[in-house]
Amino acid sequence: MAHGQDSGKSYHLECTGEALITSRAHASPEHITLFAGCFCPFVQRVWVTLEHLAIDYKYYEVDPYKKPAELLEVSPKGLVPAITLNDSNPPRALNESTVTIDFLEELATSNTKRSSHTTESLFPPQFDPYARALIRLQADNVNRSLIPAFYRYLQAQDEAKQVEGAKGFADALEGLVALFERAHREGYTKHGLWHDGGSLSYADVMAAPWLFRATNVLKHYRGFVLPEGERFRAYVDRVVNHPAFKRTCSTEQLYLDSYERYAFNRPNTSQVANAINAGTALP
């Protein structure tokens, strides 16, 4: 069952911890502006991408629930993340986290406008399209299975639904692991933190914010414990302690406060929460 009573805590509007340090280090105008919400996992995976690929950017915190006009101009649904490309006149904009990450990856491979020389990429080389496709399959599993299962579990209110939600989330994790293991069996071990010594992959970035929130938000509100298995737990540890990811993480209390509204399934918590309650696709 849910942990305690709904205390009415609200979402935060400023990062804490390492994320606050990172956001302040990126407060000056740049050719890319990231419209962000400090508690949002969809924002975090774009932010991790910017950090990992060493692309210059400005971090700009907005309140996505208030949907200010400047956000609606770049994201018609009023959702974060969104980015503006300020070198254009007028500036161009992109929204939707997966689209934005794809764009940033392509921008990075041109090796322009990075804050330092780096050859980092979230994908295997272009000359190995099958290896790239395996990474995309893993990422597709995250978006189709893992993320909806996370919210169904967190928003479930009665005990039976919470038990069902726990199983659904565990099943989604198993599905992702199966895809990691498939790539490993086929000899693709250089890309992805599932492999000790592997590099951060597109699929890792897609999954990381929800794996991280499973270790604090789900643990606190649903008593969730990560599945047993040395290999799986080592993977989660590598993900949440990856330097680019850690730089975007606030302290635990920010997430516990910001996700209380989900844990007690308050009305109109978010468009994502509403979609879960209605059984429709996530926005």
Beta strands, then each sheet from edge to edge (+ up, - down):
strand 1: 32-36
strand 2: 58-61
strand 3: 82-85
strand 4: 92-95
sheet 1: 2+ 1+ 3- 4+
end
